[in-house]
Amino acid sequence: MQRYDLRHLHDDFYGRMLEIIDETNEGEVSIFMFEIGDFTAVQKSADVIREAGYTLMNSLKFNETDWTIVVKKVKGERE
């Protein structure tokens, strides 16, 4: 399990998040921290993970300005 701080990318972290997941081993868990702003990034990050076929394990508010998601590189069931 590794933690990645993507706050410095502001609202442009989705591509980098997917690059990191693609580079990890199958079954590995990654924790990503990003800025929430108006909360749009929270739903969009969940959608990006789901559309890529990975498993979103947890999503929670870290503090007043940051959000954390936990992603497992296991292809999820597509709807």
VOGU-3710 file (C-alpha; in Angstrom, 3 decimals, decimal comma):
1> mqrydlrhlh> 0,000/0,000/0,000  1,331/3,387/-0,973  0,007/6,909/-0,464  0,170/9,546/-3,213  -0,304/13,249/-2,578  -1,878/14,785/-5,683  -2,944/18,058/-4,026  -0,338/20,010/-5,981  -2,184/19,111/-9,212  -5,383/20,821/-7,976
11> ddfygrmlei> -8,279/19,765/-10,264  -6,018/18,127/-12,860  -5,062/14,943/-10,999  -7,233/12,319/-12,715  -4,782/11,367/-15,455  -1,874/11,086/-13,033  -3,984/8,996/-10,651  -4,772/6,520/-13,435  -1,108/6,422/-14,522  -0,089/5,479/-10,988
21> idetnegevs> -2,719/2,739/-10,752  -1,717/1,374/-14,169  1,897/1,109/-12,943  0,995/-0,836/-9,780  0,708/-4,594/-9,473  -2,645/-6,366/-9,672  -4,256/-6,463/-6,233  -2,238/-3,526/-4,893  -3,965/-0,822/-2,859  -3,185/2,879/-3,392
31> ifmfeigdft> -4,275/5,873/-1,344  -4,704/9,205/-3,123  -5,075/12,617/-1,536  -6,444/15,559/-3,514  -8,100/18,956/-2,981  -11,892/18,884/-2,869  -12,726/22,471/-3,842  -16,466/22,468/-4,567  -16,755/18,666/-4,144  -16,956/18,100/-7,911
41> avqksadvir> -13,627/16,253/-7,749  -15,043/13,752/-5,252  -17,709/12,408/-7,606  -15,503/12,745/-10,677  -12,693/10,736/-9,054  -15,150/7,950/-8,209  -16,469/8,007/-11,776  -12,947/7,931/-13,265  -11,992/4,922/-11,118  -15,206/3,081/-11,979
51> eagytlmnsl> -14,907/3,831/-15,714  -11,314/2,538/-15,700  -12,646/-0,681/-14,178  -10,835/-0,461/-10,831  -12,290/-0,892/-7,350  -12,921/2,159/-5,158  -12,626/0,861/-1,615  -13,100/4,045/0,398  -13,646/7,762/-0,037  -13,498/10,167/2,875
61> kfnetdwtiv> -12,872/13,735/3,881  -9,327/14,082/5,240  -9,582/17,639/6,555  -11,301/20,906/5,591  -9,746/21,098/2,107  -8,553/17,600/1,206  -10,140/14,279/0,294  -8,692/10,778/0,349  -9,694/7,783/-1,758  -8,477/4,215/-1,480
71> vkkvkgere> -8,292/2,260/-4,731  -7,485/-1,394/-5,301  -6,113/-2,482/-8,644  -8,597/-5,247/-9,151  -10,890/-4,983/-12,056  -14,363/-4,324/-10,620  -17,609/-5,606/-11,973  -18,918/-3,330/-14,667  -22,561/-2,394/-14,580
//
